[in-house]
Amino acid sequence: MATRPLLAELSERIRHVHGLPVRFESAGGVEIARRVREGAEADLLVLADGALTALEEEGHLLAGSARPLWISQVVAAVPAGAPVPVLDSESGLRSALEAARSIAYSTGPSGTALVELIGRLGFADALAGRLVQAPPGVPAGSLLASGRADLAFQQHSELMDLPGVVIAGPLPGDTAISSTFGGAVLASASRPGPALEVLDFFGSGTGSESARARGMRAVQGSKR
C-alpha cells in the first residue's frame, strides 16, 4: 500500500508519454503475495523486497527480472493539535513511546520491524496492551484521526497526505526503519516485454523524481 499513490502517478505518466496502458491493483503485501501464489493473472508485481525474493525463489517471477526500486522510511505521527514529540535521539523516541496511551502500527514488514524495535528497547511488556495493529490495507494513521491511537508508525508515503495527521519525523539513529520496494515480471505474464519497459521507466530519472515527491528515494542503479 505504501507505493499506491506513486504507482498511480507513474502509470498515468507512462500512459501519456509512451502510450502504454498500465493499471495497478493495490492491496496489502501479504494479500498480494497470496494472490500471486494462487495464480493471479498479472504481468508486473511491485512488492517489499523480502516478499519479492521469496516469490522469486518459489519460481513465480520471470528469471532475472526482479530489481529494487525505491526505499521508504517509517515515520512517527500524531493527531493534529496534539503535542509533537521530538525524535532527534533514542531517548526522545523512548519518551514518545512511554507517553503514548495507544500506538498504531501496520501489517507487513514495517510493522514487524517496529514490534521488534520495541522489544530491543525493552518495552515489549510495558507496551503490549497499548499496541493497535491496523487491518491490512488500512493506514495506521487513520487510527489517529479516528481517536483510536495517539501515536502511529508507518511508511512516510502512507502518512504524508492523511488529513488530521502531523508527521513527527523518522525514527532516530540506529532505531530507523526502512523498507525497500522492488518490481518484477511474473513468470506467467502474458506481456513480459511491455512489463519490462514499465520497470525500466520506474527506475528512470522520472521515476526517481516522483518517488522523492512521494516520500521515498530511489535505489541507486535500479535501472537495468
C-alpha positions, -999 to 999 in steps of 0.1 A, spaced: 0 0 0 29 24 6 36 25 -32 -1 30 -43 0 68 -49 34 66 -66 23 37 -89 -9 56 -98 11 87 -108 37 68 -128 11 47 -145 -6 79 -157 27 93 -169 38 62 -188 3 62 -205 7 98 -216 43 97 -226 47 62 -241 11 53 -249 14 22 -228 -17 14 -207 -8 3 -172 -32 -4 -143 -21 -15 -108 -44 -30 -82 -31 -22 -48 -36 -42 -16 -16 -52 15 16 -70 7 6 -102 25 -26 -103 4 -7 -96 -29 18 -124 -22 -11 -148 -15 -28 -139 -48 4 -145 -68 9 -179 -52 -27 -187 -61 -21 -178 -98 -32 -142 -101 -34 -130 -137 -10 -101 -139 22 -91 -158 40 -69 -133 45 -70 -95 57 -44 -70 62 -56 -35 85 -53 -5 119 -67 -12 117 -97 12 84 -109 -2 96 -104 -37 127 -125 -30 105 -153 -16 83 -153 -46 113 -154 -69 128 -184 -50 94 -202 -54 95 -197 -92 67 -172 -95 88 -145 -112 105 -143 -146 141 -151 -140 164 -121 -138 135 -95 -139 134 -87 -102 151 -54 -92 150 -30 -62 133 3 -70 125 26 -40 134 29 -3 107 41 21 113 52 57 89 46 86 79 78 104 60 86 135 29 107 135 4 122 160 -31 136 156 -33 172 145 -34 195 175 -15 171 198 20 179 211 46 167 185 73 146 201 109 155 193 126 124 178 161 136 174 175 109 197 167 74 210 157 90 243 132 112 225 117 81 209 116 63 243 98 92 258 72 93 230 65 56 234 62 58 271 38 87 269 15 72 243 -17 57 255 -23 38 223 2 31 195 -9 22 160 13 2 136 8 -15 103 8 -51 90 37 -62 68 75 -58 72 75 -23 87 50 -33 114 70 -64 122 102 -43 124 85 -18 148 74 -46 172 110 -60 171 124 -25 178 101 -21 208 114 -54 221 150 -43 216 143 -11 235 130 -32 264 93 -20 261 77 -53 249 59 -60 282 52 -24 291 36 -15 257 19 -49 249 -15 -36 259 -11 -3 240 -2 -16 206 -30 -15 180 -24 -31 146 -43 -16 117 -61 -41 95 -44 -50 62 -48 -21 37 -58 4 63 -33 32 71 -22 32 107 -25 70 105 -63 67 101 -64 54 137 -50 88 148 -78 107 131 -105 84 145 -91 88 180 -81 51 184 -44 60 188 -24 90 198 9 78 182 13 59 149 42 44 129 40 37 92 57 44 58 61 81 51 42 78 18 11 64 36 10 91 63 21 123 44 -13 131 28 -37 119 56 -59 147 70 -58 153 107 -23 138 110 10 155 118 43 137 110 68 139 138 97 126 117 117 95 110 130 73 138 164 85 150 198 68 145 200 31 149 163 28 155 155 39 119 133 15 100 131 15 62 116 -8 36 129 -15 1 102 -20 -26 111 -38 -58 94 -48 -90 95 -79 -112 77 -96 -141 55 -126 -132 66 -159 -147 30 -162 -160 29 -128 -176 11 -126 -210 31 -94 -220 66 -97 -204 82 -73 -229 60 -43 -221 62 -52 -184 100 -49 -185 96 -15 -202 74 -3 -173 101 -15 -149 127 5 -168 105 36 -166 101 31 -129 139 30 -125 144 61 -146 150 97 -136 113 104 -139 105 75 -115 131 87 -91 117 123 -90 82 110 -85 94 87 -57 111 117 -39 78 137 -41 60 107 -25 83 105 5 107 78 -9 141 77 -25 153 57 -55 176 27 -51 209 36 -69 213 15 -101 177 3 -101 175 7 -139 185 -24 -159 
